[in-house]
Amino acid sequence: NDFIRSVDADSKRAIYISGFRALIALEDHVARSGAYISDPEEMFRIAFYNGSVNGTQAEILENASYTDYLNKLKVIANRVGVDIDINVTNVTLYHTSPWTVDVIVATHVNLTDQKGLAKWAFDKDYNTSVSIINIRDPVYSVATHGKVPNPIIRFNASLPPIVSPTGDPANLLIHINNSYYANNSLAPSFLMRLQGKFSRSEFGIESLVNLVE
């Protein structure tokens, strides 16, 4: 039971690490190819699980894929006299916030005590919210042919990007000059941006283009 509890806690961390790196790998693929991804969820599943994008090993996912984590977990389980097999049945992506992508990993888990005293099989969904902050915006990568990468950085809520009542535009200029992002329900979400879809989303994000850049 203690082992299962530790797996529950550790799996969330592993999903965050593999998920964050997989999202970076997908955006990097967009930047290199200059084309959006028709099915980012499927490409994410492959990158997340085995570390490859479009048939090529992603450097950022080397020794950091979910399969790498599962292999390490088997070694740890063996030390406490347990055989563990986690079969991933599905990986799902969706937004619950403009600034995160939720990753749900559906699994079937088989545990066997190496002394032959007990077996346990169960289905388990592991859910983790992965931040998109500091991941490059795929729209900028495609539209500028990779010349102006723009990491997603949320504007400081204490410095609203408006001209002050006294006419001081300082906060607005900070927002523009750094191409900071704000939530806008008329804009596309991050997952939509990976696909090159520009319809509205309640999880939409937008930035003002810095024309000097």
N, C-alpha and C positions, 0 to 999 in steps of 0.2 A: 504494500500500500504506500509506503514511503517512497519507493522507487517510482510508482505511478504519479504521485504528487510532484516529484521532482521533474518528471518528463513533461507534465502539464505546464509547469512554469518555464522550463528550459525551451520547450517547443515554440512558445510565443517569441522568445528572443531569437531563435533560429529562423523563424518565418520572417521576422522583421529584417534581419540581416540579409537573408537570401532575397526577400521581396524588394528591399530598397536597391540592392545591387542589380536585380533583374530589371527594374524600371530604368535605372541608369543605362544598362546594356541596350534596352529597347530604344531609348532616346539616342544613344550613340549610333545605333544602326540607322535610325532616321537621318541623323546628321551626315553619316558617311555615304548613304545611298541617295540622299536628297529626295526621298519619297516617303510618304506616310505609310502606315501599317494598316492593311485591310482588316486584320483580325488580331488586335493587340492582346486579347485575352489568351488566345491559343499560343501566340508567340511567347507570352509571359509564362504560361504553364511550362513550356519546354525549357526556357531559360532558367526559371525558378527551380525546376526539378533536376535537370542534368547540366545546366551551365552553358548551353549552346544557343546561339542565335543564328537562324538561317543556315544551320548546318556547320557553323564555325564556333569553336570554343571561345567564349567571352573571357577576356583576361581578368576582368573585374570579378568574375564568378569562379575563378580558379580556387579550389578548395573551400568554396563558400556556397555551393549549391545545396538544396535541401537533401539530395541524395548523399552528399558528403556528410551532412549532419547525421543522417540515419545510419550511415556506416560507423561513425564515431560512437553513436548511441549503442550500437550492438556490442562494441568493444567494452564500453562502460557496464552494460548489462551483464556481460560475461563475468566481470569481476565480482559481481554480487550473486552469481549462480543462476542467472536468468537468461533465457533465450527470448529475444524480442524480434518480431517482424511487423513492420508498419507498412501497409500497402496503401498508397495514395490513390483514392478513387476519383477525386475531382479537385480542381483548384478554381475558385471563383473570385472575380474582381468586381468591386462596385464602390461608389462614393457614398459616404454618409456625411462628408464635410468637403468643402472646396479644397482643403489643404492636406487631405489624406486619401489614400486608396486602401480600402479594406480588403484583406486577403483571407479567404476562408479555404482551409485545407481539409477536405473530407478524407478520413482514413478508416481502415479496418485494422485493428491491432490484435495480434496474437502474442500472448505471453505464456512461457512454459518454464516451470521450475526444473532446473537441471537434475534435481534429485528424483523427478518423476512424481512428486506429491500433488502438484496442482497445475491446472491450465486455466487460462482466462482469455476469452475472445470478446471483443466489443467494438462498436463503431464510435468514432469520436470526431467532432469537428473542432479544429483549432482556428481561432479567429484573431487576427492582429491588424491594427491600423498602421499603415506605413506612410510616413510623411513624404510629401513631394517637395518640401522646401529644399532649395539648392540644387534640385534637378533642373537641367536646362529645358526651356520651353521648346518643344518640337516645331512649333509654328515659326519661330525665329530661325531655327536651324535650316528649315526648308526654304523659307522666303528669302533668306540672305545667302543661300548656298554655303552655310556654315561659317560665314565671315563675321557675323555678330551673334555669338551664342549669348543667350540671356537666361541666367539662372532665375528660378522662381523664388523671389524674396517678398514676403508679405510686408506691406507698408506698416509703419508704426502707428498703432491706433491712437497713441497720444499726440501724434502729429498729423491730424486729418489733412488730406491733400486739397485744401481750399484756400482761397485768398481770405485773409483775416479781415475783420470789420474795419481795421485801420488801413486796409489796402496793401498790407505786406504779403507778397507772394512767395515768401521763403519756403513754406511747407510744400506748396504746389511745385516749386522748382526742384525741391529734393525728390519729390515723387516722380517728376518727369525725367530728371537727369539720371536717375538710377533705374528707370523703367520698373518701378516696384509694382506689385500686383495687389488687386483688391477683388473681393467677391462681387460679381454682377450676374444676376439671373438672366440677363440677355446675352451673356457670353457662353462659350463652350467650356466644358470641364476639361481637366487634364487628360482623361482617357479619350475624350472626343478629339482633343488636339492631336493625340498620337495617330488618330485615323484621318485627320484632315477634315473633320466635320465641324461646321461653324454655326450650327443651330443653337438655340438657347438651352440652358440647363440651370436648375436651381443651385447647382454646385459650380457654376461657371466662374472663371477668373479672367481678369483683363489687366493689361498694362498699357501705359501710354508710350508710344514709340519715341525714342530719343533720336530726333532727326540728324543731330550731329554725328552720332554713332553710325 
